[in-house]
Amino acid sequence: MNPLVSILDGNTFVVSDNRGDIDPSPVFPTGLFSFDTRFLSKWELTVDGARLNVLSVDDLQYFESQFFLVPGEPTHYVDAKLSIIRHRTVGGSFVEDLTVLNHQDTPAELTVRINVESDFADLFEIKDVREKVGETTATVGEDRLCLTYQRETFRRESVVTSSAPAEFDEHGLTFALRIDAHGKWRTRLRVETLVEGAGGRDIRLSIQRHQSRSPEELRRDLDTWLARAPKLHTDSDPLRETYERSLVDLAALRYSPLISEGSLPAAGLPWFMTMFGRDSLITCLQSLPFTPELARRTLRYLATTQGVTLDDFREREPGKILHEVRYGESSAFEEQPHSAYFGSADSTPLFLILLDEYERWTGDVELVATLEHEAHAALRWIDRYGDLMGNGYIWFERRNLRNGLENQCWKDSWDAISYSDGRLPAFPRATCELQGYAYDAKMRSARLAREIWQDPVFADRLEREAMELKQRFNRDFWVADGEYYALALDTEGGQVNALSSNMGHLLWSGIVDDDRAAKVAEHLLGPRLFSGWGVRTLAEGEGRYNPIGYHVGTVWPFDNSLIAWGLRRYGFRHEAGQIAEAMIDAGRYFAGRLPEAFAGYDRALTKYPVQYPTACSPQAWSTGTPMLMIRTLLGLDPHGEHLVVDPALPASMGRMELLDIPGRWGLIDAFGRGRAEHSRTPPHLTD
C-alpha cells in the first residue's frame, strides 16, 4: 500500500493512500470514519479508467490535505498533458474539491470517475473481519448517491453529492468532460454521514464540534487554540518543533462524547478515536500547564459516567472510572462491552490524582467540591473492588471472560506481564505501578479532604492508609537480589520479577523509599532498560524481551515522560534531563510527531529510532510528552498561589523560555538555561 495520509477533526477522520484513494485494508483502517463506523470503504479516482500517480502531497493542516496527481506511469510525468488536484477537508462532513487542469493547446475529452463503496464496518470488525448482519442498500437520485445500512433500529447513512453535474449509479459517479485548451474543470464533492438515533435524528447534532465547519472556521479555531497556549522560545529547534507539532496534534485529537460539555482528548488515530479513561487522564496530567480546560472537561465527563452498579459484561463496579466508550454496531448489539467498558484498574486512582493536580494548578475549588461524592466513591472502589485479594493492593482479573481485557493496566497486551524467565503469572495480578497510583491518590485525596472538603478525620485516615501501603509495598515488591521493584505480585504473593519500565511510575507516585531511589534510577538509565532513545518497556535479557514487541521492549514516549517526572521528584535532575534529551532527539526522526511507540533497538545499533509498524499517530499521551518534559526540565511546581520554577536543562538545549503559563496565579513566565552538569552521558553510550 502507498504511504497513508490522514486528516481529522475530533469525531470524524479520513485515512487514505497518498493518491487520496480509499481502499479497504485489514492491516490499517483506511476510510471515512465517524463514531466508530466506516462510512466510506472505497473512494477511488480514475481518469479514462486508469488510476493516477502522485506528484506530491501537502499536509496543510490536521483537517486539510492536498494531492497533486497525473495520469500515466511515473516515467511519463514530464509529458503529462493533464494534472489533477484533490483538496480535501473534514469538519463534520467530508469535502473534496476536485480540479482537472488541461495543459494542452487543444481541448481534452476525458472521463473522470469516483468509485464509491461503504461497508459500514465497525472498527472492531476491521480488526476481526466478519459478515455484516444488517442490509446495505444504494439509492440513486439525479443529484446524489445514498448508501444506507440498517440492522433493526441501528441505521447509518452516507450521502454523496457533487456541485457539478454527474451521472450517479449504485457504485459511484461519472463525469464526461470536455476541457478547453489550457482550461480547467472543478467540482466540489461532499459526503454527509448520518448516525441515527431516536426519531431518525442524528445523535451527533447536540455536539457543537460536529456541526459542519468550513476550512476558514477550522483555521480560526486552531489559531485560537494556539494563541491560548504558552509560548516556547528555545535554542533547541527539535524541542520547539516537537512542542508546536504536539499542540496542533492535541487540537486535532479533541473529541466530543455525546454527554460532554466540551471536547476531551481522544486516545489516538486510527484505532482509538474515542474516549479512554486512562489515556485521557494521563494526557490531561501531561498538558495541564498548557491546556487546563481539557482536564476540567475530562474530570466532569468521567465523573458523570462513573460506575454505580455491578455489571460483569461491561466490568462496571460502583465507583470505578470507565476505560473506553464506543458507539459502533458491535457495542450497540452487545457483541462488545464498550458502551461503556470499565476494564481498567488504573483509571480510578488516576482520576483522583488528576482531580488534585488540577486544583493545585487552577485553584478551581468549586469543581473539587462538586465532585466530592465521586471522589469518595473512587476511594471506596480502591479499597473494596480493587483489592480482590483482601491484602491492601489493587489487583485485576476480568469479569467478562468472553471478550474482556486480560491485562487491565496500561500494558494491556496479553504477554505484557511476565516473570523474568518469560512465564506468565495466573490471575489476578497486581502490577507495581497500580500500587503507586493508589498511594498517590490517597495522599492527594487527603489534601483535598483537609483543605476543601473540611474533613480532617478522613484526611488523617487516608494518610495513614497511604503510609501503610508504602511500607507494605516496599517490603513485598522489592527484589532484594537485583535491587529493583518487581513488575507485579502473583496470586501466591510471589514476585513477578521481570525488570521493566513500570518502576519509573513508582518514582512519579512517590511510593519508593528514599534509600532505594538511586538504585531504581540506575536501572532505568542502565544499558538493559535505556536504549539511548528512551527507556524500554521491558529490559533487554528478560525472557519475553523483544525490541519490536508492543509492551515487551519498545519505547513509549508517554512512559518516558512519567519516568522523567519521577526522577526529577527524587532529585535525579540530570537523569531526567537525559531521558528528555533522548526523547526530543527521537522526535526529529518523526517530523516532530512522537508516535505511540517505537522500537527498543540500541541507539548505537540503529543510529535512528525505528518505527513500530502499527503505532497510533497522532496519539494523545505522546502529544502530551513534550509538554510534560518541558515542565520537568523547568521544574514547574505549584505551591499555593505561586508557581515554583527550578530549571535543570541539559547543556545541549541551551536557553528555554516558556511564556504565559496559565494557572491560579494568572499568567507567569519561566526561564532556564542548560548547564554541563545536567548532560552526563551514561557509561554504556560512550563506547
C-alpha atoms as one frame of an Amber mdcrd trajectory, in Angstrom:
protein
   0.000   0.000   0.000   1.126   3.558  -0.703   2.020   5.691   2.336  -1.075
   6.706   4.278  -2.419  10.232   4.681  -4.805  11.182   7.484  -6.977  14.187
   8.213  -9.236  14.509  11.217 -11.475  16.778  13.185 -12.254  15.175  16.513
 -15.147  12.802  15.888 -14.541  12.387  12.133 -11.422  11.306  10.279 -10.267
  10.120   6.859  -7.365   7.784   6.126  -6.296   7.274   2.503  -3.261   6.344
   0.438  -1.013   9.093  -0.893  -3.130   9.425  -4.040  -6.114  10.270  -1.888
  -7.764   6.942  -2.670  -9.504   4.801  -0.088  -9.303   1.038  -0.462 -10.106
  -1.225   2.494  -7.160  -2.882   4.228  -7.189  -5.443   7.075  -3.838  -4.100
   8.302  -4.670  -0.417   8.664  -8.185   1.067   8.620  -8.463   3.296   5.562
 -11.785   5.040   5.075 -14.042   7.832   6.267 -14.932   7.230   9.922 -17.206
   8.811  12.482 -18.250   7.421  15.872 -16.592   4.042  15.244 -18.279   3.367
  11.886 -16.591   3.401   8.467 -18.847   5.422   6.173 -16.632   5.102   3.088
 -14.642   1.934   2.401 -13.857   2.888  -1.200 -13.260   6.328  -2.676 -11.225
   5.795  -5.817 -10.494   8.327  -8.556  -9.829   7.261 -12.156  -9.326   9.158
 -15.397 -10.303   7.231 -18.540 -10.474   4.105 -16.401  -6.919   4.331 -15.040
  -5.669   5.050 -11.526  -3.462   8.101 -11.065   0.101   8.635  -9.862   1.122
  11.069  -7.168   3.458  14.018  -7.659   3.236  15.351  -4.123   1.027  15.545
  -1.053   0.629  18.687   1.014  -0.212  18.075   4.656  -1.736  21.537   5.089
  -3.436  21.211   8.495  -4.689  18.333  10.569  -8.125  18.831   8.963  -6.914
  19.571   5.426  -4.684  17.975   2.775  -3.994  18.336  -0.929  -2.901  15.771
  -3.525  -1.227  16.582  -6.864  -1.692  13.777  -9.393  -1.094  12.914 -13.056
  -2.230  10.131 -15.369   0.280   7.624 -16.667   3.351   5.914 -15.309   5.957
   7.823 -13.263   8.388   7.860 -16.223   5.878   9.922 -18.205   5.445  12.725
 -15.674   7.379  15.191 -17.839   4.963  14.620 -20.718   1.755  14.729 -18.690
  -0.942  16.595 -20.579  -3.273  16.679 -17.591  -2.863  17.199 -13.867  -5.387
  16.661 -11.097  -5.623  18.365  -7.694  -7.626  16.863  -4.854  -8.094  19.292
  -1.971  -9.968  17.777   0.952 -11.155  18.857   4.367 -13.046  17.214   7.174
 -15.105  19.320   9.548 -18.261  17.443  10.437 -18.696  16.375   6.798 -16.094
  15.261   4.240 -15.474  17.683   1.360 -13.200  17.150  -1.636 -12.579  19.871
  -4.210 -11.525  18.118  -7.400  -9.764  20.158 -10.113  -8.617  18.859 -13.519
  -6.151  21.022 -15.477  -5.632  20.675 -19.251  -2.071  21.659 -20.163  -2.522
  21.082 -23.907  -3.171  23.717 -26.537  -6.151  21.687 -27.766  -9.343  20.667
 -25.951  -9.266  17.462 -23.927 -12.080  14.932 -23.746 -11.951  12.543 -20.841
 -13.999  10.527 -18.362 -13.498  11.138 -14.641 -14.994   8.656 -12.221 -15.216
   8.239  -8.466 -15.839   4.652  -7.369 -17.728   4.675  -4.066 -18.479   1.926
  -1.559 -19.370   1.749   2.103 -19.175  -1.414   4.186 -20.338   0.473   7.315
 -17.839  -1.603   9.249 -17.445  -1.241  12.967 -13.803  -0.630  13.914 -13.806
  -3.936  15.806 -14.938  -5.675  12.593 -11.956  -4.299  10.703  -9.635  -5.983
  13.185 -11.717  -9.179  13.219 -13.389  -9.472   9.817 -16.865 -10.999   9.844
 -20.015 -10.804   7.758 -22.454  -7.983   8.326 -25.803  -8.926   9.832 -27.772
  -5.964   8.523 -28.560  -4.874   4.971 -26.816  -2.240   2.849 -28.796  -0.501
   0.119 -27.874   2.063  -2.527 -30.400   4.679  -3.648 -29.548   6.656  -6.780
 -31.006  10.111  -7.364 -30.411  12.740 -10.038 -28.019  14.658  -7.812 -26.878
  12.136  -5.186 -25.961   8.620  -4.175 -27.306   7.472  -0.827 -25.792   4.378
   0.817 -27.694   3.073   3.856 -27.043   0.340   6.400 -29.888  -0.962   8.561
 -29.873  -3.566  11.329 -33.046  -3.407  13.372 -33.014   0.135  14.825 -29.301
   0.648  14.078 -29.054   2.859  10.977 -26.106   4.582   9.325 -26.054   6.523
   6.070 -23.600   8.109   3.614 -24.830  10.652   1.062 -22.561  11.686  -1.836
 -23.254  14.858  -3.831 -21.423  16.936  -6.441 -21.590  20.632  -7.263 -21.040
  19.852 -10.971 -23.476  17.670 -12.941 -22.642  13.984 -12.666 -24.096  10.640
 -13.655 -24.725   8.704 -10.441 -25.022   4.934 -10.182 -25.012   2.428  -7.331
 -21.215   2.242  -7.325 -20.205   5.868  -7.746 -20.423   8.846 -10.073 -19.037
   9.688 -13.501 -18.187  12.952 -15.275 -17.911  13.077 -19.086 -15.742  16.165
 -19.620 -14.538  18.387 -22.383 -11.950  20.864 -21.084 -10.805  23.738 -23.255
  -7.173  24.241 -24.197  -5.227  25.315 -21.103  -8.540  25.239 -19.265  -9.689
  23.670 -16.035 -12.727  21.931 -14.621 -13.766  21.817 -10.976 -16.357  20.230
  -8.756 -16.962  20.017  -5.037 -17.734  16.541  -3.762 -19.394  16.242  -0.383
 -20.075  13.196   1.781 -22.573  13.685   4.583 -22.946  10.969   7.209 -25.836
  10.037   9.477 -25.562   8.358  12.875 -29.238   7.825  13.550 -30.775   7.943
  16.998 -34.319   8.167  18.286 -36.836   9.629  15.856 -34.429   9.454  12.925
 -32.346  12.307  14.350 -28.564  12.335  14.069 -27.327  11.782  17.613 -24.280
  13.985  16.932 -26.284  17.155  16.347 -26.030  18.062  20.025 -22.242  18.216
  19.682 -21.086  21.666  18.663 -17.784  20.425  17.276 -19.580  18.003  14.961
 -21.501  20.712  13.124 -20.183  21.135   9.582 -17.470  23.769   9.608 -15.646
  25.412   6.733 -11.835  25.375   6.455 -11.853  29.026   7.475 -13.782  28.225
  10.671 -11.446  25.334  11.407  -8.387  27.544  10.905  -9.793  30.194  13.240
 -10.456  27.528  15.851  -6.867  26.280  15.567  -5.473  29.824  15.708  -7.445
  30.488  18.895  -6.210  27.223  20.448  -2.577  28.021  19.649  -2.894  31.626
  20.819  -4.068  30.485  24.266  -1.172  28.063  24.757   2.095  29.155  26.431
   4.783  30.355  24.009   8.032  28.419  23.938  11.306  30.106  22.947  14.290
  27.808  22.966  17.700  27.307  21.404  16.686  23.698  20.732  14.975  23.576
  17.346  13.899  19.915  17.788  12.207  20.774  21.097  10.427  23.768  19.614
   9.261  21.793  16.567   8.056  18.876  18.668   6.205  21.193  21.056   4.494
  23.064  18.224   3.539  19.836  16.476   2.189  18.411  19.716  -0.029  21.441
  20.306  -1.527  21.047  16.836  -1.956  17.291  17.221  -3.647  17.703  20.584
  -6.037  20.158  18.933  -6.735  17.556  16.248  -7.483  14.873  18.845 -10.132
  16.934  20.626 -13.156  14.679  20.747 -16.705  15.269  21.950 -18.599  12.374
  23.569 -22.349  12.654  23.424 -22.848  13.845  27.011 -19.753  16.022  27.355
 -19.881  19.765  27.950 -16.951  20.205  25.552 -14.084  18.466  23.819 -11.744
  15.987  25.500  -8.589  14.274  24.246  -9.308  11.115  22.251  -6.677   8.411
  22.621  -5.255   8.229  19.095  -5.622   7.769  15.343  -6.763   5.440  13.837
  -7.876   2.727  16.263  -8.692   4.821  19.318 -10.527   7.968  18.223 -12.737
   7.814  21.273 -12.733   8.453  24.991 -10.267   6.351  27.009 -10.238   6.928
  30.753  -6.563   6.147  31.377  -5.256   7.799  28.215  -7.300  10.966  28.602
  -6.408  11.310  32.297  -2.678  10.946  31.667  -2.817  13.291  28.671  -4.533
  15.896  30.854  -1.850  15.486  33.537   0.875  15.988  30.944  -0.741  19.013
  29.326  -2.171  20.664  32.452   0.250  23.650  32.435  -0.636  24.277  28.786
  -4.324  23.390  28.260  -6.003  23.158  31.704  -9.507  23.332  30.213  -9.122
  19.774  28.886  -8.613  18.470  32.424 -11.788  20.096  33.751 -13.943  18.641
  30.972 -12.366  15.218  31.296 -12.934  15.100  35.048 -16.564  16.155  34.708
 -17.249  13.617  31.952 -15.624  10.744  33.826 -17.483  11.686  36.997 -20.776
  11.653  35.082 -20.082   8.187  33.670 -18.622   6.687  36.875 -19.824   3.195
  37.714 -22.805   2.932  40.076 -23.905  -0.712  39.705 -22.256  -4.082  39.113
 -22.185  -5.326  35.509 -19.916  -8.266  34.699 -20.282  -7.856  30.923 -19.051
  -4.252  30.992 -16.836  -4.897  34.056 -18.545  -1.973  35.742 -18.322  -1.615
  39.529 -19.520   1.101  41.930 -17.039   3.959  41.983 -14.999   2.709  39.040
 -13.932   5.090  36.265 -14.548   3.896  32.726 -11.914   2.576  30.353 -13.406
   3.067  26.893 -16.583   4.184  25.123 -17.646   3.059  21.649 -20.692   3.884
  19.501 -20.384   1.249  16.758 -22.631  -1.644  15.809 -20.849  -4.284  17.893
 -21.307  -2.181  21.043 -24.921  -1.354  20.199 -25.800  -5.055  19.952 -23.600
  -6.040  22.933 -21.202  -8.078  20.834 -18.540  -5.961  22.543 -18.875  -4.496
  26.063 -17.737  -0.991  25.144 -20.883   1.034  25.759 -19.179   1.881  28.130
 -16.458  -0.593  29.136 -14.774  -0.373  32.551 -11.933  -2.896  32.150  -9.027
  -0.919  33.598  -7.671  -0.959  37.131  -5.760   2.303  36.890  -8.277   4.867
  35.609  -9.906   5.192  39.046  -6.792   6.234  41.046  -5.653   8.352  38.090
  -8.974  10.232  38.271  -8.195  11.194  41.874  -4.620  12.177  41.003  -5.771
  14.480  38.197  -8.505  15.999  40.399  -5.904  17.094  42.938  -3.304  18.209
  40.406  -5.934  20.218  38.517  -6.918  22.114  41.676  -3.270  22.730  42.592
  -2.742  24.361  39.203  -6.010  26.200  38.694  -7.404  26.852  42.159 -10.776
  25.538  40.918 -12.121  24.673  44.373 -15.672  24.631  43.032 -15.042  21.589
  40.831 -13.359  19.663  43.654 -16.277  20.456  45.949 -18.765  19.427  43.273
 -17.020  16.083  42.719 -16.586  15.172  46.404 -19.151  12.368  46.178 -17.481
  10.893  43.079 -14.046  11.123  44.714 -15.294   9.266  47.791 -16.796   6.593
  45.534 -13.473   6.210  43.707 -11.626   5.778  47.001 -14.119   3.144  48.098
 -13.535   1.295  44.822  -9.779   1.178  45.525 -10.378  -0.424  48.922 -13.274
  -2.740  48.052 -13.392  -3.773  44.402  -9.783  -3.018  43.528  -8.488  -5.140
  46.409  -9.576  -8.524  45.043  -7.290 -10.481  47.382  -8.071  -8.510  50.530
  -4.432  -7.662  51.237  -4.413  -3.924  50.577  -3.254  -3.934  46.948  -5.075
  -3.187  43.686  -5.463  -6.355  41.601  -7.158  -7.067  38.306  -8.946 -10.088
  36.868 -11.529  -9.736  34.153 -15.190 -10.307  34.926 -16.064 -10.625  31.230
 -14.403 -13.919  30.278 -15.548 -13.777  26.645 -14.080 -10.514  25.399 -12.840
  -8.510  28.376  -9.234  -7.387  28.555  -6.908  -9.807  30.332  -4.352  -7.232
  31.469  -6.155  -4.194  32.824  -3.148  -1.943  33.361  -1.545   0.343  30.770
   0.499  -2.577  29.426  -2.668  -4.360  28.368  -1.408  -6.768  25.676  -1.669
 -10.462  26.524   2.058 -11.074  27.126   2.955  -7.805  28.845   3.107  -9.118
  32.436   5.641 -11.895  32.882   8.256 -13.364  35.152  11.902 -12.761  34.311
  12.105 -16.145  32.573   9.120 -15.335  30.349   6.424 -17.347  32.141   3.029
 -15.684  32.534   1.500 -15.476  36.032  -2.023 -16.562  36.853  -4.817 -14.093
  37.591  -5.496 -11.926  39.472  -2.377  -9.803  39.057  -1.192  -6.755  40.999
   1.212  -4.669  38.910   3.553  -2.365  40.773   2.502   0.958  39.230  -1.117
   0.397  40.327   0.056   0.451  43.927   1.977   3.662  43.312  -1.131   5.253
  41.806  -3.213   4.135  44.811  -0.662   5.602  47.233  -0.567   8.900  45.366
  -4.362   9.015  45.048  -4.805   8.634  48.805  -2.157  11.201  49.673  -3.657
  13.707  47.269  -7.222  12.968  48.378  -6.120  13.569  51.974  -5.079  17.088
  50.979  -8.423  17.701  49.313 -10.279  16.325  52.346  -8.380  18.563  54.737
  -8.321  21.784  52.699 -11.526  21.692  50.646 -13.950  19.064  51.931 -13.269
  20.164  55.524 -12.944  16.588  56.772  -9.678  16.301  58.762 -10.615  12.902
  60.236 -10.990  11.427  56.742  -7.734  13.107  55.710  -5.858  11.540  58.622
  -7.277   8.127  57.755  -6.241   8.396  54.111  -2.705   9.449  55.026  -2.415
   6.565  57.460  -3.623   4.081  54.850  -1.221   5.509  52.289   1.768   5.194
  54.587   0.811   1.624  55.493   0.572   0.824  51.777   4.007   2.353  51.154
   5.589   0.316  53.938   3.919  -2.897  52.790   4.767  -2.248  49.138   8.475
  -1.658  49.802   8.571  -4.944  51.681   6.683  -7.103  49.162   7.726  -5.728
  45.761  11.458  -5.136  46.371  13.587  -7.754  44.596  16.496  -7.919  47.021
  18.972  -9.839  44.870  18.566  -7.420  41.957  17.752  -4.257  43.909  14.728
  -3.239  41.863  10.943  -3.424  42.135   9.089  -6.438  40.731   6.716  -5.856
  37.845   3.849  -7.422  39.807   2.756  -9.855  42.500   1.126 -13.177  41.651
  -1.784 -14.848  43.407   0.528 -16.525  45.925   2.107 -13.203  46.854   5.239
 -14.108  44.902   7.146 -11.567  42.848   6.621 -11.385  39.091  10.239 -10.395
  38.833  10.714  -9.015  35.313  12.750  -5.803  35.137  10.528  -3.209  33.478
   9.878   0.489  32.952   6.993   0.400  35.445   9.486   1.303  38.187   9.661
   4.822  36.799   5.956   5.305  37.526   6.739   4.411  41.135   9.126   7.357
  41.342   6.424   9.624  39.933   3.929   8.447  42.562   6.330   8.855  45.494
   5.883   5.327  46.869   9.600   4.472  46.578  11.621   4.593  49.806  14.259
   7.317  49.574  17.149   4.948  50.167  16.125   2.820  47.177  15.517   5.575
  44.632  19.134   5.717  43.446  19.088   2.016  42.533  15.842   2.477  40.609
  17.361   5.409  38.710  20.473   3.351  37.987  18.384   0.565  36.452  16.241
   2.962  34.406  19.322   4.597  32.871  21.290   1.352  32.695  22.072  -0.480
  29.435  19.326  -3.089  29.819  16.453  -0.599  30.014  17.782   2.590  28.404
  18.188   2.260  24.631  19.725   5.689  24.125  16.405   6.877  22.651  14.437
   6.215  25.826  13.563   3.650  28.483  12.333   0.334  27.108   9.119  -1.191
  28.421  10.978  -4.418  29.263  14.684  -4.853  29.911  16.986  -6.465  27.404
  17.712 -10.021  28.538  14.292 -10.700  30.052  12.544 -13.836  28.820   9.972
 -12.031  26.677  12.156  -9.115  25.613  11.562  -8.102  22.007  12.632  -4.644
  20.760   9.603  -4.590  18.467   7.165  -6.225  20.899   4.256  -3.946  21.788
   4.834  -3.830  25.564   7.887  -6.076  25.887  10.771  -3.979  24.623   9.528
  -0.985  22.659   9.988   2.607  23.853   6.808   4.539  24.690   7.189   8.341
  24.833   4.438   8.841  27.432   6.033   6.195  29.666   9.315   8.069  29.449
   7.684  11.403  30.283   6.311   9.981  33.558   9.664   8.349  34.312  11.493
  11.655  33.819   8.943  13.403  36.045   9.501  10.756  38.709  13.279  11.014
  38.510  13.004  14.756  38.977  10.752  14.248  42.014  13.517  12.263  43.741
  16.234  14.758  42.819  17.748  12.953  39.819  17.879  16.084  37.709  20.483
  15.095  35.136  18.925  11.625  34.678  15.571  13.257  33.961  17.344  15.541
  31.505  18.940  12.567  29.744  15.550  10.991  29.091  14.064  14.296  27.939
  17.032  14.909  25.648  16.774  11.401  24.146  13.046  11.750  23.564  13.380
  15.149  21.868  16.193  13.763  19.711  13.911  10.902  18.674  11.199  13.380
  17.710  13.435  14.775  14.957  13.149  11.477  13.084   9.353  11.529  13.241
   8.971  15.085  11.864   8.330  16.350  15.391   5.418  13.963  15.993   6.272
  11.402  18.646   4.392   8.178  17.850   2.633   5.879  20.287   5.734   3.670
  20.463   8.932   2.912  18.580  11.395   0.049  18.568  13.736  -0.531  21.501
  16.883  -1.183  19.477  20.039   0.232  20.990  20.950   3.681  19.678  24.460
   2.518  18.822  22.954  -0.180  16.590  20.417   1.764  14.526  21.612   5.405
  14.741  17.937   6.420  14.491  14.686   5.326  16.184  12.933   2.567  14.226
   9.200   2.919  13.656   6.744   0.489  15.216   4.539  -0.584  12.276   1.043
  -0.155  13.738   1.643   2.662  16.221  -1.075   5.281  16.510  -0.016   8.669
  15.188  -1.012  11.148  16.404  -1.605   9.641  19.820  -2.800  11.668  22.783
  -0.316  10.850  25.539   2.528  11.040  23.014   1.404  14.581  22.145   1.499
  15.325  25.875   5.047  14.018  26.249   6.940  17.174  25.145   4.727  19.263
  27.425   5.490  17.176  30.496   9.176  17.110  29.524   9.192  20.927  29.415
   7.530  21.070  32.828  10.108  18.627  34.183  13.108  20.453  32.711  11.919
  23.822  34.015  10.995  22.340  37.398   7.489  23.807  37.357   5.510  23.027
  40.508   2.595  24.930  42.066   2.807  25.900  45.730  -0.269  27.696  46.952
  -0.831  30.772  44.823   2.660  30.642  43.373   4.462  28.666  40.689   7.937
  27.457  41.629  10.454  27.408  38.765  13.619  25.348  39.315  15.228  24.666
  35.909  17.659  21.813  35.219  18.335  21.622  31.474  20.959  19.640  29.565
  23.601  21.919  28.050  22.579  20.911  24.531  19.191  22.563  24.964  20.670
  25.961  25.698  18.160  28.640  26.669  14.466  27.968  27.270  11.639  30.422
  27.929   8.029  29.424  28.467   5.772  32.463  28.486   2.195  32.930  29.717
   1.820  29.746  31.742  -1.817  29.700  32.946  -2.809  28.838  36.499  -4.240
  30.119  39.751  -1.539  32.815  39.627  -2.876  34.208  36.342  -0.136  34.066
  33.698   3.531  33.635  34.532   6.816  33.174  32.636   9.573  30.618  33.293
  13.191  30.694  32.164  16.062  28.227  32.173  19.460  27.594  30.613  21.246
  24.295  30.066  24.339  23.519  32.097  27.011  20.872  31.605  26.312  19.096
  34.891  22.872  18.127  33.550  24.320  16.424  30.447  26.289  13.455  31.717
  26.189  10.506  29.307  25.521   7.008  30.664  28.737   4.943  30.513  27.273
   2.348  28.126  26.684   5.052  25.478  30.308   6.231  25.351  31.648   3.097
  23.652
